[in-house]
Amino acid sequence: MTRAGWIRLGVVVLCIAALEIACRLRWIDPVAVIPPSRMAAGAWSLLASGEYTRDILLTLENVAMAFGIALALGFAGGVLLHRMPRLRRAADPLLASYYAVPTFIFYPLFIVLFGLNRWPLVAIGVTFAVVAMALNTLNGFERVPAALHQTARVMGLSPLQETFLVTLPACAPYIFTGAKLAVVYAFIAVIAGEFVLAGSGFGFKIAFAYNNFDNPTMYGLMALLLLVVGFVNWGLTAWERRLHERSAGR
């Protein structure tokens, strides 16, 4: 781990310790926030009981499907925008203001289209994540040095060989950044959708525990969610760093 990583870890540990002390000394209302040690105990008891395993797996499956669809559509959209400059100029204002639109207003429409099942959640996850993937794919293709394309033509590579042997390896770090953002956005959209209108899943169980003043369960589920998302983000960040180092020739 780098020095910056150790500093970040130390700050997180200090914040958790400060919250533990504040809760134990009742500087914070225990009805509103419980100590982190009780959150950890609640998370462990939830895992040990197996009562919420189905909901956790359901949410992870929805996120995985939303991410996979957004990855494919976003990559194809980024390539299409790169190949068609006129389409890109027409789409630029829409892409620039896309995340200013409250995407969740389309959730009732998705319910009408797909019914009361998992697919509206998957659809809202795709809607939230696909543009981040498309923009980063476009950025990656535009940052490929012209010298690489010229070298490929000098070596007599076919367009297909140039794409797989030159273009994709050169823009891989940027595409991977888009994939990392797509994972985060898919998690946000699916969990928020489960909060709003769902009968199962991570977000639904957290909202249900909140409405019933079940703080150990609510904070335990939130701690599990943070651990899962943090672990996924840590793994993707480490992989992304390796791709950037390889691209830089270090």
N, C-alpha and C positions, 0 to 999 in steps of 0.2 A: 504494500500500500504506500502511496506517495505521502509526502509531508502534508499536503493539502487534505488528503483523505483522513489522515490521523487527526488533523485539526477539526474537520467536520464531525468525525466520530466523537471527539472530546466535547464539542459543543452540544451534540445531541444527548450525550450522557449527562452533562451538567444540567441541561434543561429538564430531563427526566427526574434527576435527583432533586432539583428545585421544586418541581411539581409534587413529588412525593412528600417532601418536607412541608410544603404549603398545605397539602391536603391533611396530613397527619396533625398539624398544629391548628387545623380548622380556620386557616386564613381564607380558604376557599370553601364555600358551602358544600358539604359532603353529599347533599341531595343532588346537586348539579354535576359535580365531578368527583370521581372516586380516585384513590391513589393508584399510580401505575402498577404497583405490586398486586393490587386487587384486580386490575385489568388483565395482567398476565395470568393470574390464577383463574380468572373467569374464562380466558381464552383456552387455557389448558384443560379445564373441566369440560368445555364445549367440545374440544377435539376428542377427549377421552370418552365422552358419552356417545359420540357418533350420531347425535340427534340432528345435527345441522349439516352432516356430510353431504346429503343429497342436494341441499340448497346451495352449498358452496360449489359443488361440482357442476350444478346447473348453470350458475353464473359464469364459471370459468369456461364452460362449453360455449355459452352465448358470446362471451368476449372473444374466444378463439375463432368462432365462425365469423363474427363481425370483422375481426382483424384480417382473416384470410381473404374475405371478399373485398375489403377496402384495399388490401395490398395489391390484389390483382387489378381491380378497377383503377386504382390510383396510378399504378405503374403504366397501365395502358393509356390512361388519360394524359399523363406527363409526356409519354413518347409521342402521342398524337399532337399535343400542343407544340412540341418541339419540331415536328415534321411539317406542321401547317401554320405558318406565321400569321396568316389572316385570321384563322380561328383563334389563335392566341390573343391577337389584338382585340378581337371582339369579346373574348372571355376575361381579359385583364380586369375590367371594373368589377365584374362579378366575383372573381377570385379574391380581389383585394378587400372586398367588403363581406366575404362569405361568413366569417365568424362573428360579424356584427349582427347577423340575423339569429334570433332565438330559435335554434334548430328544433327544440322540443315542442314547438307549436305543431309540428308535423306528426307527433306521436298519435293523436286521435285519428288522423287520416290513415296511418299505418295499421291501427287497430281495425278500422273499417275494411281496409284492403286485405289484411292477412288474418284477421280474427283474433280472439283472445287466447293467444299462445305465445311461444317464445319469439316468433318471427318479427313482430313489431319492435322488440328490444334489439334484435339483431339488425334490423333496418335502421333504427335510430343510431346504433353504434357505427354502422357503415356510413351513414350520412355525416356523422361527426368526424370520422377519421379519414375519409377518402381524399378530401382536398389537401390535407397536410401531406399525404403520400404523393399526390400528383404534383404539388408545388416543389417538393424536394427532388422528385425525379426530374422535373424540368430543369431545376437548378443544377443538378448533377450533369445532365447532358450538355448544358450550355457551358459548363466549366471544363469540359474536356479540351485540352490544348490543341490548337490547330496543327501543331507539329506532329502529334500522334496520328492524326488522320492522313497527313501528307506522307509520313513514314509507312503507314499501312498501304497506301496506294503505290508507293515506290517499290514495296516488297511484293506487289501483285496480289494482295489479299482480296478475296471476294467480299461483297457487302456483308454476307453472313459471317464470314471469318472476322472481318473488321469489327462487327458488332460484339461478338462473343470474346474475341481475343484482345481487343483494344478498348472499345467504348465502354462496355459494361465494367471491366476491372477498374478503369479510370474513374468512373462516376459511382462506384460501389459505396464509398463512405457517405456520400450525400443521399443515396437511395436508402442506406441503412438508417440514417438520421430520420428520414421520413417514416420508415418502419417503426422506429422507436416512438416517435410522436403518435403514430397510428395506434399503437398498443395503449398508450396513455389515454388518448381520446376515446378509444373503444371502452376502456374500463369506466371512464367518467360517464359516458352516455348510458351504458348498460346499468350501472349501479343507480344512477339518477332515475332512469326509467323504472327500475324496480321499486324505487321509493314512491313514484307517482301512482302507478297502476300495475300491480302484479300480484299474483297469489303465491309466489315462492321466490327463492333466490336470496342472495346476500343482502341486497338493499331492502327487500321486503321484511326480512327477519330483523334487521336493525330498526326499521321504522316501527315494526310491531312491538319490539322491546321498549322503544322510546315511548310509545303511546300507553304502555302498561307500566311505566316507571320501573322497569327491570334494568337498573343500571349495570349490574355485573354482566348480564348477557349482552346488553347494547355495547358497552365498552370492550367486552371480550371479542365480539364480532368485529368491531372497528379495529382492534389491535391485530386480529388475524388478517383483515383486509389490508392494513398498512404493511404487514410483513410480506404478504403475497406480492403486492404491487412493488414494494421496495426490492424484493428479491429479483423479480422480473426486470425491473429497471436497472438494477446493478449488473445483472448478467448482460443485458443489451448494451449498457454503457461500456463495459469491459470489452465486449466484442467490437463495438464501434471504435474504441481507442486503438485496438489492434489494426483495424482496417485503415485508419488515418495514418498510423505509423508505417504501415506497409506501403501506402500510397506515397508517403513522403520519402521513402527509401531509407528509413532508419532501421 
